[in-house]
Amino acid sequence: MAGLRDIKRRINSVQSTEQITHTMEMVATAKIRHATERIAEATPYSEAMAKTLANVVEHIGNSDHPFFRVRPEKKTAIGIAIVSDRGLAGGFNSNVLRLADKWRVANEREGIATEIIVCGKKGIGFFHYRHVTPVMTFVDLSADPTAAEAREVASYARSAFEQEKADEVVIFYNHARNSADQDLRQETILPVSPESFKKEAEEGAETAEGKFASSSEFEPDAATVLDHLLPAYVQTMVYHALLDSAAAEQGARRKAMKSATDNASDMIFTLNRMYNRVRQGAITTEITEIVGGAAALEEE
Amino acid sequence: MPNLQVEIVTPERKLFSDEASFVVLPAANGEMGVYARHEPVVTLLNYGSVRVTPAEGGDVIRYTVAGGYAQVDGEHVIILADRAATTEDMKADTIGVKVDEIKEQLEGLAEDDSNREFLENELKWYETLLHELTAK
């Protein structure tokens, strides 16, 4: 049985771990609020945009814009994996990366040349280990994604799509369902599916920005407006995925840290009990020895 | 004359929201002035400046915008800019350095590089800012 001193040392070490994980839990909780605020700030723009897009498409009728066209034969593709810069967030990173990698491997098996864009430090190591060199990487932005980052990613994806260097662009990220749960998401951002913004437009119909885009005048004309709106919409989708992922990251980290803290408390409880038992055992042994010794003396 | 409710929204946040009596937009076919009761229109925006005349008087508020579009109806003007900023606390020198940097990067890039479009847009944005700064 372990000595008293060993047990005490373990208790101390688990206690300090508990303190750290508890602090990290609190930090993550505070950051969730910041991340959700950023999503709220970005919502007016994306809702107004979705609404206008739906409106323009309706106005034009059946649009045959290249961005809507699904290519019959897929030869090339780009995958965008959004993960975090830091670990200690449970399965947050590995879930996304595993999904993205499975997609990449499946693509290559079918002869589809696949490029990967990684946002977040954790993804770089993952793909490096698998001998995949991402065409574009972003680090130190996962907790605070910028519109500039989204602009760069979207620009690249768009140009590649237009120049037929990519027939499909897919984005992988964690969606923050609420502050505790995350959903893994895989979305095709190019070609654009008209359903995606129609759905968003309906959801946003209640807000001030959404409700009055029903004008029928377009300047210079509806087709040109659509030409400009679609690329901006792609960028908005990327930006939203980044923001969503940032919120999900904090949620995942809080959850992971909470269970780590709970585990540590349980462990401290068990260790304390063990400590007491060993201490009592030592006392009992000592008493028995004294009593035994005294009895032996009396017998003489 | 009734007032207009003007909002300038970027992908990141709502930048400006206030009442105004008159707004000038850098629309696709040239600058467009909007008073209340303007006919409903959706227009694309160029790189340029948005000038808002506040409803309660005072100085004209200027924002530099890069592309995007504006929705106008009789009471509202909503500007959804890809980028927007005030040039108030910017310095022409630092923007000039930025312009040169991007030009240098562009020179080293292949004609069909997928990153080209991004850099060209960056260049256009900083040049617009520079133009705004020197125009004042």
Interface residues (C-beta under 8 A of the other chain):
Chain A: R38 E41 A42 P44 Y45 S46 A48 M49 T52 N55 V56 T146 A147 A150 R151 E152 S155 Y156 R158 S159 A160 Q163 K165 A208 E209 F212 A213 S214 S215 S216 E217 F218 E219 P220 T224 V225 H228 L229 A232 Q235 T236 Y239
Chain B: E7 V9 T10 P11 E12 R13 K14 A27 A28 N29 M32 E39 P40 V41 V42 T43 L44 G67 G68 Y69 Q71 V72 D73 H76 I78 L80 D82 R83 D112 S114 N115 R116 E117 F118 N121
